[in-house]
Amino acid sequence: MTKEYKTITEIAGPLIFLEKTEPVGYGELVHINLPDGTTKRGQVLDSSADVVAVQVFEGTGGLNEESGVVFSGETIKLPVSKDMLGRILSGSGEPLDGGPSIIPEDRVDVNGASMNPYSRMPPEDFIQTGISTIDGTNTLVRGQKLPIFSGSGLPHNEIALQIARQAKVPGSDEDFAVVFAAMGITNEEAQYFMQDFEKTGALERAVVFLNLADDPAVERIVTPRMALTAAEYLAYEHDMHVLVILTDITNYCEALRQMGAAREEVPGRRGYPGYMYTDLASLYERAGVIKGLKGSVTQFSILTMPGDDITHPIPDLSGYITEGQIVVSRELHRKGIYPPINVLPSLSRLMNSGIGDGKTRDDHKAVSDQMYAGYAEGRDLRGLVAIVGKEALSERDQRILEFADLFEDRFVRQGRDENRTIEDTLSVSWEILSELPESLLTRIDNKYIDKYHPAHKSN
């Protein structure tokens, strides 16, 4: 279809409405020719019997009834190539790094193809992030989707960058790549991301998509789909193992809400669209491992919980779809601990399938359970100390209380560039556990105590 129509009847926010003149498809790409000779791009959002709603990517400024609309007859496609690695692109796939446009090996629909549940493989390969609170107690497995629940002002961006720099599959020489997509970030944050990627050399194996806060909200809805399309291409066409980091899902959901308001939809919880669950699922469910294919797509999505409320619709719905969550704690951040990850509400549902002998180490599960139990009891005792004082505690409880402090100071706390192997993480764990009497190590089998406990190893 190359015919131009001048049938715009209404312009509302980022949307234009025009009289329907011939059949058009949902998600179809649209070119809008302005009276001043410039062209904007849009996408068909809704098509009824006589009206077509189009969302305009570059904003509706300058549009009027004289603007001409051309329906392209195809959906939004991302030009993909292995040369994408090392590039920084806009949220709509245009180069931001001053380099040339990508010469495509293929053009792929950004909405992706649905993954047949029968063809999915259960994730089971351990990914080492170099961060003890993730590797040790909330292990990430290849093909998993594991969101980071954070709050405004917390260092989730630093954690995301550290994971992007350090993530790898130990003992494997397979191609590993990172696709990093930032949505609704400030120009300052964008500069920070770009400088970090370039300075550390992580950019060589990364594709970066940046959608800025002053970019149209509509583009924010396309950005994660662009990133996931690039990831699927690298994974399933070039046999790479790809880690996708999406930040910030909250900005994405705000864009969904904005688009819903512009379309005058009936709002759901807290004004978000009723279809937000299925929309988020269409992103999260693009992670996985497919039978017969070497590559994989693993997802880390970061979402800032408005008001630190874990029951807010965005973290609440994400928790239903994903396989656990990593929770960033404001309390630990106030104590000056980095990364401030609270392991108690955090969870990785696929952890048990990715750890153990031959994957991490035979004592991993037992050590993780013991560390978690000791820290949980120590946190409870802190509340008791606030009421009765430390002197009222038994000697056993005082040891547990000290263990909780050690756990935060030596296990949770690590440097922003400190890349701990899983061996390092387990060694630190045993050093902290050795401060407790062996009689309290009730969750660890004696054979592991004899093999790994510092008091036994020195004998």
C-alpha positions in Angstrom: 0.0 0.0 0.0 1.6 3.3 -1.0 -1.6 5.4 -1.3 -1.6 8.5 0.9 -4.8 9.4 2.8 -5.6 12.8 4.3 -8.5 11.7 6.5 -7.3 12.7 9.9 -10.3 13.6 12.1 -8.7 14.0 15.6 -5.3 14.4 17.2 -5.2 13.4 21.0 -1.9 13.3 22.8 0.4 10.8 20.9 -2.6 9.4 18.9 -4.2 10.4 15.7 -7.6 9.1 14.5 -8.5 8.9 10.8 -11.4 7.6 8.8 -10.9 4.1 7.6 -10.5 3.9 3.9 -9.3 0.3 3.4 -8.4 -2.8 5.5 -5.4 -2.2 7.8 -3.8 -4.6 10.2 -3.1 -4.2 13.9 0.5 -3.2 14.6 1.0 -2.1 11.0 3.7 0.5 10.4 2.5 3.9 9.2 4.4 6.9 7.6 2.9 10.3 8.2 3.9 13.1 5.8 3.7 16.5 7.4 2.9 19.7 5.5 6.5 21.0 6.1 7.9 18.0 4.2 9.1 16.0 7.2 8.0 12.4 7.9 7.0 10.8 11.2 6.4 7.1 11.9 3.5 5.5 13.7 1.9 2.2 14.4 -1.8 1.1 14.0 -3.1 0.7 17.6 -6.7 0.0 16.9 -8.9 -0.6 13.8 -12.7 -0.5 14.0 -15.3 -0.5 11.3 -14.8 3.1 10.3 -11.9 4.6 12.4 -8.2 3.8 12.7 -6.2 4.9 15.7 -2.4 5.4 15.1 0.2 6.0 17.8 2.9 8.4 16.5 6.5 7.6 17.7 8.0 11.1 17.3 5.0 12.9 18.9 2.1 14.7 17.2 3.6 18.2 17.1 3.2 19.8 13.7 0.5 17.4 12.6 -2.8 18.7 11.2 -5.7 17.6 8.9 -3.5 18.3 5.9 -0.9 15.6 7.0 -0.9 12.5 4.7 -0.9 9.0 6.1 0.6 6.1 4.2 0.0 2.5 5.4 3.1 0.3 4.8 1.4 -3.1 4.9 4.0 -4.5 7.3 4.6 -4.5 11.1 7.6 -2.8 12.8 10.8 -4.8 11.9 14.2 -4.5 13.4 17.2 -4.8 11.0 19.4 -7.4 12.7 23.0 -8.5 12.2 25.8 -9.9 14.3 27.4 -6.4 13.8 24.9 -5.1 16.3 27.3 -6.2 19.0 29.2 -3.2 20.3 26.6 -0.7 19.2 24.5 1.8 21.1 21.0 2.4 19.5 18.0 4.5 20.2 14.8 2.9 21.6 13.6 2.6 18.0 16.8 1.0 16.7 18.6 4.0 15.2 22.3 4.4 15.9 23.2 6.8 18.8 26.9 6.2 18.8 27.8 8.1 15.7 28.4 4.9 13.8 26.8 3.9 10.5 23.3 2.3 10.2 23.4 -1.5 10.7 23.5 -3.4 7.4 20.9 -6.0 8.1 21.3 -9.8 7.6 17.5 -10.0 8.1 14.6 -7.8 9.2 12.6 -9.3 12.0 9.1 -8.5 13.4 9.7 -6.9 16.9 6.6 -8.7 18.3 8.4 -12.0 18.1 7.0 -15.5 17.5 5.3 -17.3 20.4 7.4 -20.0 21.9 5.7 -23.4 21.8 5.6 -24.6 25.5 6.4 -28.1 24.4 9.6 -27.0 22.8 10.9 -25.3 25.9 13.7 -26.9 27.8 13.8 -26.7 31.6 16.5 -24.1 32.5 19.4 -25.8 34.4 22.7 -24.1 33.6 24.2 -21.8 36.3 25.0 -18.2 35.3 27.6 -16.5 37.5 26.9 -12.8 38.1 29.8 -12.3 40.5 27.4 -11.0 43.1 27.3 -13.3 46.2 23.7 -12.5 47.2 22.5 -13.6 43.7 24.9 -16.5 43.0 24.9 -17.9 46.6 21.3 -17.6 47.7 19.2 -16.6 44.7 21.0 -18.3 41.8 20.3 -17.2 38.2 19.8 -20.1 35.7 20.2 -19.8 32.0 16.8 -19.2 30.3 15.3 -17.8 33.5 13.4 -14.5 33.9 14.4 -13.0 37.3 13.3 -9.4 38.0 15.0 -7.0 40.4 12.5 -5.2 42.6 14.0 -1.8 43.7 12.9 1.6 44.8 13.6 5.1 43.6 17.1 6.4 44.6 18.5 2.9 45.2 21.5 1.7 43.2 19.7 -0.7 40.8 21.4 0.8 37.8 24.8 0.1 39.3 23.7 -3.5 40.1 22.5 -3.9 36.5 25.7 -2.6 35.0 27.8 -4.8 37.3 25.8 -7.9 36.2 26.2 -6.8 32.5 30.0 -6.6 33.0 30.5 -9.7 35.0 27.8 -12.3 33.9 29.2 -15.5 32.4 28.8 -19.3 32.5 31.8 -20.6 34.3 33.9 -23.2 32.6 32.2 -22.5 29.3 33.8 -21.0 26.2 30.4 -20.5 24.5 29.5 -17.1 23.0 27.9 -14.9 25.6 26.3 -11.5 24.9 24.3 -8.9 26.8 21.4 -6.9 25.4 20.8 -3.8 27.6 17.6 -1.8 27.1 16.9 1.3 29.2 13.4 2.9 29.0 12.5 6.4 30.1 15.9 7.2 31.6 17.4 10.7 31.9 20.1 12.0 29.7 22.5 11.9 32.7 21.7 8.2 33.2 22.2 7.5 29.5 25.7 9.1 29.6 26.5 7.1 32.7 25.5 3.9 31.0 27.3 4.6 27.8 30.5 5.7 29.6 30.5 2.6 31.8 30.0 0.2 28.9 32.8 1.9 26.8 35.2 2.3 29.8 35.0 -1.3 31.0 35.0 -2.9 27.6 31.6 -4.6 28.2 30.3 -2.9 25.1 32.2 -5.3 22.8 29.8 -8.1 23.7 26.7 -5.9 24.2 23.9 -4.3 22.2 22.5 -1.2 24.0 19.1 0.4 23.4 18.5 3.7 25.1 15.0 5.4 25.3 15.3 8.7 27.0 12.8 10.4 29.3 12.1 13.1 26.7 11.6 10.6 23.9 7.9 9.8 23.1 6.2 7.4 25.5 5.1 5.4 22.5 8.7 4.5 21.7 9.0 3.1 25.2 6.5 0.4 24.4 8.6 -0.6 21.4 12.1 -0.5 23.1 11.9 -3.8 25.1 10.5 -5.6 22.0 13.5 -4.3 19.9 15.9 -5.6 22.6 14.2 -9.0 22.9 14.1 -9.3 19.1 17.9 -8.6 18.9 18.5 -11.1 21.7 16.4 -13.8 20.0 18.3 -13.3 16.8 21.7 -13.6 18.4 20.5 -16.6 20.5 18.7 -18.7 17.9 20.5 -17.7 14.7 24.0 -17.3 16.0 23.9 -19.9 18.9 24.8 -17.2 21.5 23.7 -17.2 25.2 22.2 -13.8 25.7 21.4 -12.0 29.0 18.7 -9.3 28.5 18.6 -6.5 31.1 15.5 -4.3 30.9 15.4 -1.1 33.0 13.0 0.3 34.1 9.8 -1.8 33.6 7.9 0.8 35.7 8.6 3.5 33.1 7.3 1.0 30.5 4.1 0.5 32.4 3.6 4.2 32.9 3.8 4.5 29.1 1.1 1.8 28.8 -1.1 3.8 31.2 -0.5 7.0 29.2 -1.5 5.3 26.0 -4.6 3.8 27.6 -5.7 7.2 28.9 -5.2 8.7 25.4 -7.4 6.0 24.0 -10.0 6.6 26.7 -9.9 3.0 27.9 -11.6 1.9 31.1 -8.7 1.8 33.6 -7.9 -1.2 35.8 -6.0 -1.2 39.1 -4.5 2.2 39.9 -5.3 3.5 36.5 -3.1 0.9 34.6 -4.8 -0.9 31.7 -6.6 -4.1 32.5 -4.4 -5.9 29.9 -1.1 -5.0 31.6 -0.7 -8.6 32.8 -0.8 -10.1 29.3 1.3 -7.2 28.0 4.1 -7.8 30.6 3.8 -11.6 29.9 4.4 -11.0 26.2 7.8 -9.5 27.2 8.8 -11.9 30.1 7.8 -15.1 28.3 10.3 -14.4 25.5 13.0 -15.8 27.8 13.9 -19.4 27.6 15.8 -22.4 26.1 14.4 -24.2 23.1 15.0 -27.9 22.4 17.4 -28.5 19.5 18.8 -24.9 19.6 22.1 -24.1 21.2 21.4 -20.5 22.2 19.3 -19.1 25.1 17.7 -15.9 26.3 17.8 -15.0 30.0 16.1 -11.9 31.4 16.9 -9.6 34.3 14.2 -6.9 34.4 14.5 -4.0 36.8 11.4 -2.3 38.2 11.3 0.5 40.8 8.3 -0.1 43.1 6.4 3.1 43.5 6.5 4.1 47.2 8.6 0.9 47.8 5.2 -1.0 47.7 5.7 -4.6 46.7 1.9 -5.0 46.4 1.8 -2.3 43.7 0.3 -3.7 40.4 3.6 -3.7 38.5 5.7 -5.8 41.0 2.6 -7.8 41.9 1.8 -8.9 38.3 5.5 -9.4 37.5 5.8 -11.8 40.4 3.1 -14.0 38.9 4.8 -14.2 35.6 8.5 -14.4 36.5 10.5 -17.1 38.3 11.2 -15.2 41.5 12.6 -11.8 42.4 15.7 -10.0 43.8 14.7 -7.4 46.3 16.9 -4.3 46.8 16.6 -3.0 50.4 16.4 0.7 51.4 17.5 -0.3 55.0 20.7 -1.9 53.8 21.4 1.0 51.4 21.1 3.4 54.4 23.7 1.4 56.2 26.1 2.0 53.3 26.0 -1.6 52.1 26.4 -2.3 48.4 24.8 -4.1 46.7 21.9 -3.6 49.1 20.1 -6.9 48.2 17.9 -8.3 51.0 18.0 -12.1 50.6 15.0 -12.8 52.8 12.2 -11.6 50.5 14.3 -12.5 47.4 13.7 -15.8 45.7 14.9 -17.8 42.6 12.4 -20.5 41.9 14.8 -22.3 39.5 17.8 -22.2 41.8 17.7 -25.9 42.8 17.9 -27.0 39.1 21.0 -24.9 38.5 23.2 -25.7 41.5 24.9 -28.7 43.0 27.7 -31.1 42.1 28.9 -30.6 38.6 27.2 -27.2 38.2 28.3 -25.1 41.2 29.5 -27.3 44.2 28.0 -30.1 46.1 27.6 -28.1 49.4 25.9 -25.1 47.7 22.3 -25.9 48.7 23.1 -26.8 52.3 25.3 -23.7 52.8 22.6 -21.4 51.2 19.9 -22.8 53.5 22.0 -22.4 56.6 23.0 -18.8 55.7 19.4 -17.9 55.0 18.1 -19.5 58.3 20.9 -17.9 60.4 20.3 -14.4 58.9 16.5 -14.7 59.2 16.8 -15.6 62.9 19.4 -12.8 63.5 17.0 -10.2 61.9 14.2 -11.4 64.2 16.5 -11.1 67.2 17.3 -7.4 66.3 13.7 -6.6 66.9 13.9 -8.4 70.3 17.0 -6.5 71.3 15.3 -3.2 70.6 12.8 -4.2 73.4 14.7 -6.1 76.0 18.4 -5.1 75.3 21.3 -7.3 74.1 22.2 -8.3 77.7 18.9 -10.2 78.1 19.8 -12.6 75.2 21.2 -16.0 75.8 24.8 -16.7 74.6 23.4 -18.7 71.6 21.1 -15.8 70.6 24.0 -13.4 70.9 26.1 -15.5 68.5 23.2 -15.6 66.0 22.9 -11.8 66.3 26.6 -11.4 65.5 26.2 -13.8 62.6 23.5 -11.5 61.0 25.9 -8.5 61.2 28.7 -10.6 59.7 26.4 -11.8 57.0 25.6 -8.2 55.9 29.2 -6.9 56.3 31.1 -9.8 54.6 28.6 -11.7 52.4 26.2 -9.0 51.2 28.7 -6.2 51.0 31.2 -6.2 48.1 32.9 -3.7 45.8 31.2 -2.3 42.7 33.9 -3.9 40.6 34.4 -7.0 42.8 33.7 -10.1 40.7 33.4 -13.1 43.0 33.4 -16.6 41.6 31.0 -19.1 43.1 34.0 -20.6 44.9 34.8 -17.2 46.4 31.1 -16.8 47.5 31.0 -20.3 49.1 34.4 -19.7 50.8 33.1 -16.4 52.3 30.0 -18.3 53.5 32.0 -21.0 55.3 34.2 -18.3 56.9 31.1 -16.6 58.3 29.5 -20.0 59.3 32.7 -21.0 61.2 31.9 -18.2 63.6 28.9 -20.2 64.8 29.2 -23.4 67.0 29.0 -26.5 64.8 26.0 -27.6 66.9 24.0 -24.7 65.3 24.8 -25.8 61.7 21.7 -28.0 61.6 21.0 -27.6 57.9 24.4 -28.8 56.7 25.2 -32.5 56.5 28.3 -33.6 58.5 30.1 -34.7 55.4 30.1 -31.1 54.1 31.3 -29.8 57.4 34.2 -32.3 57.4 35.0 -31.4 53.8 34.7 -27.6 53.8 34.6 -26.2 57.4 37.8 -24.1 58.0 38.4 -25.8 61.3 38.4 -29.2 59.6 40.2 -28.2 56.4 43.2 -27.0 58.4 43.6 -30.4 60.1 
